[in-house]
Amino acid sequence: MTEFQAVVFAAGRGTRLPEVLGDAPKCLLPVGPYPLIWYPLNLLQQHNFTEVIVVVLEQEKLEIQSALENTPLKLRLDYATIPSDGDFGTADSLRYIYDKIKSDFLVVSCDLVSNVSLYPLINKFREHDAALAMLLFPSGFESDVVMPGPKSKHKPERDLIGIHAATQRLAFVSAASDCEETLNIQRHLLKNRGRLDVYSRLVDAHVYVLKKWVIDYLRRKENISTFKGEFLPHLIKKQHSKRPPKTVQDTTSEVGVVTKNEDHVLHYVGHTILDQKITQTSLFNQSLSQSPYHGDIVRCYGIQAPRDAIGVRVNNTLSFLAINRKLASIWNNLCGEKHPLISPGAVVKSTQTKEIIAADNAKLSEKTSLNFSVFGPNCIISPKNIVANSLIMSNAIVEEGCNIDNCIIGHRAQVKSGSVLKNCIIGPNYVVEEGTHSQAVHLSNADQFMEIDIQ
Amino acid sequence: MAQFEKEIVQAVLIADNNVWNFKPLSDEGSTALLPLVNVRMLDYALMALNRSGVEEVFVYTSLYRSSIREHIRAGIATDAAWSFKMTVHVIGGEGCRCFGDAMRDLDNKALIRGHFILLGADTVTNADLRPVLEQHKRQAKFDKGTAATLVFKECANNVRTGNEVLIAVDRRNDRLHYHQRLRMHHKENRYQLPLDVFLGNSCVALHHNLLDPQIAIGSPSMLSLFNDNFDFQTRDDFVRGLLINEELLDSRIYVALLPAAQYAHKVNNWPAYQLVSRDIINRWAYPFVPDIGLYKLQQEYVFHKDNIYKSPEAHVSKVALLQNVVIEAGSHVDSGSVISDSVIGANCRIGKNCRLTNAFLMADVTVMDNCRLEHCVVGEGAIINEDCDVSAGCVLGAKSVLPAKKTLAKTLITRTPSRRRSDDEVVVELKSIGPHAYIVSDLTTGDPEDSECEDLLPQQPLSIPKMGDLLAPLDEISYCSDFSEDDEDASRAVTPLPDDTNIFLGEVIDSLTRGFREKSNPDFLVLEINSSRYAYNMSLKEVNFNVVKAVFGMQSIVEPANDNVLVAINAAFKQLGPVVSNYIKSEDSMMDCLKALEDVYEENHLVRGKISQIVHYLYDKDFVSESAIQAWYAQLDEEEHAHLRQSLAKLVAWLDQSSEEDDDEEDDD
């Protein structure tokens, strides 16, 4: 049996990037030459994983499967499907695939593009017999990219993450929007635990290393639906709880209610008497109190990626554009040189190109100036075009004499000749009429979707 | 300008503080001259400054200016350790009533020319403050609004002496963003910090385990800030004011932490006095240890094992001293007495068979035979007669005389019979226990706010902190925290995540409670409940169940007047009956209703007691039919609902019987 199994969540619906999604699954969004989901899978492959469980929606399974078959992956993929109609949260999905988890496991989100080494994370997990270890990135990957489309009050969601400096243990993870005016910090999080660092600009990479028993516990907690929003804070809180005394029959109650003993998190931890004896005799004590780990049996750790590591979560339109624009410059750091940026099937006749990525069968004509841009499969760029900082998605056509700067041109969209577009989002299948001059607008066919600002 | 050619290092020393905390000894002289392990506190502070390379010190005093001046003069005359390469000025006046006044006065006198070290005379530290001063100057060059750098020291947070703080510091530049003094007698369960502190900075470090030794590096602007803001009374006011009006005052405070090897503590009350004495005896404050001639430049003690410092001129047998004892010249201990963890001043006499633990005796104290002294301070020249038991934080004022065979605990004794209250000039008669011993109760000492240079927390209870066993609070804390954690955990477990059903139930309860109180039209309530029903997508079954549950969940039934639940139910159904019967019509819905009752039965012990009457009542008022009750009773699990079945058995039997007899005679319960 392997030490760790890996689970990649690819059943997200991509609610935060409606403009670019079209009808394709979120995990198949094109990031450079590959679909989004290839990046976390590649990351796992680089860490010598051979088998990965991919959680997908039932209806999207075939599409994802065929897309991944076209990529150079040696992983054995085990597709776990969840019903498309059910409103499954991440925790629900984990509960759903409960039977597949046989050992400690990694959970990775399909929208992670990173070159970070997971070994420090895994080693911390091993070293301290942790219940959970999570990876954190510094934010700001997309800070220098202007969001195309109409100006909106784009407020990134921020987490407040408290980590004990000496031990890297997580004290709390909470969304800043959940707090009112003040942040409440319990005394036991501060007492005898030294310095507590509170970070507001770290991004949860959605890479978690988890103990097997965690999913047993999660299975019990049926009212918990999301992993990040509900289960993670719950588990982190439970770190400090003490094992309740063995159930005593409630004598006051005439009914004799059976107390659910297994309801408590600590009954799930495989903490044997031998473990206790080892702890007692061990000289190891990192904490400032009498017993190692303050006697906490559940331990959660937060590991920060090194500063120079690349890490971005492609979960909104802005980060999607940012990763595509910057991909060429970070490609070698990200994946090594093994994977060519200009697909062999692409036809690139343009001579003035700088840091571009062209997918299979993209036709980039001569007499064009193409910089810092990504060209999807089957897209056609006619001669006499200037395209900079943009993303041209599959089957899109740009006719002659256009100037496109910081735009997203959707699938099968068409930009007719002479158009000048800056900071625009062109929806899928949309046809930009000849000679259009537009700036900072979102052009799309009809109201295919409503934009709901959840925040 | 000439003064910039060589900038001399200046320091300000605030004396005469903590007057209230050190009563009654502070009535007789400056607290700065109180001996701590037989050396005046002022000398510790001066030596700390001397070691940090300070060249000019201003000692700011108010009440006892002459005695402090006299002490400084004597120190220079006898070549005290601090008198080299350092000039000491004593300034101040009677009008100065608080720390803020002192700062304003200093600003007006224009004595301070650059960045300066600010210290209380009650600080004991062996820290080298030069690196902190340099860091402050660098910071000031970078940020013109640098007002001060506060110096903190990490500590074990087990004993609170009123100096512990919780601060939030920006990790990038050590800027202070939040400052909260931890209360001495109160353990906070949680701390509330403004969210902006965290959102505005990428990484903020929270330090909870810090001790504030009242050391600061001030910029010249610090003094003028005090002058501009006349409401700044204490240093804490200054910190608070600057943090709140950061932009308005354009000033910032930075933080420096002392390295682990350096010692710093403030002696601001008796527990701290005890703590620091212990630390000095245990050599944590090295080189400030008793066997190095701290003040007189001559060795006064011989250092024995177990931290026993014995003057060669003290007459005491070795057996008498257990551990951690300092005994000065001229003292005499008779046979049979045992001393540990104590400090004995010069020329003390201790009789036979005495036990002294954690006792602090100033000079010329006489303790007669068979006394027990524990956790107490005895002022200069005091006499304790035979067979006394003095413990738990007692303080005996100078020259007081304790009669024989007294047992004292937590009491302050003074020699003088009466005391004037500082504010209203009322003479308070003190309770006498001897011709030269009067009990000072905490209340007669006056409000702490009234006394000089006080920097206590306003919330602090009106009681002078007393000495005690330093280890005792430790257990209490750990017990406390465990308890609170458990407690919290329990409450967490009880509150389930609100799902739609619970929200729906909550809304129905709200609607019904309001309808019941305001006697509103039942039709409107039905409308309200129905709209809630559609909002949460409840099935009809769930609605039936929850409406009945909601009726029984109303406050008036959960906590009925006089615990008479039947009356309450009757009142509720009188008003809300139409609402209930709107939902409970069919046999199925009656089953839902009884199921809900089953739930209520388990939650509400009053209902539990009267369940058969309640079911009977519902039957009487035609909410539930006979067959529904029988069907419900039949499906109740034999084991799980044994009690419920038992309570209902009679009723069901009666129903069976009455149906057989076809008797519909009604009996009111």
Interface residues (C-beta under 8 A of the other chain):
Chain A: R158 L160 G162 A165 A176 C179 E180 E181 T182 L183 N184 I185 Q186 R187 H188 L190 K191 N192 R193 G194 R195 L196 D197 V198 Y199 S200 R201 N223 I224 E230 K237 H240 S241 K242 P244 E254 V255 G256 V257 D263 H264 L288
Chain B: A156 N157 L166 A168 R171 K187 E188 N189 R190 Y191 Q192 L193 P194 L195 V197 F198 L199 G200 N201 S202 C203 V204 A205 L206 H207 H208 N209 I477 S481 D482 S484 E485 D486 E488 D489 R492 A493 P496 L497 D499 Y601 E602 R608 E640 H641 A642 H643 L644
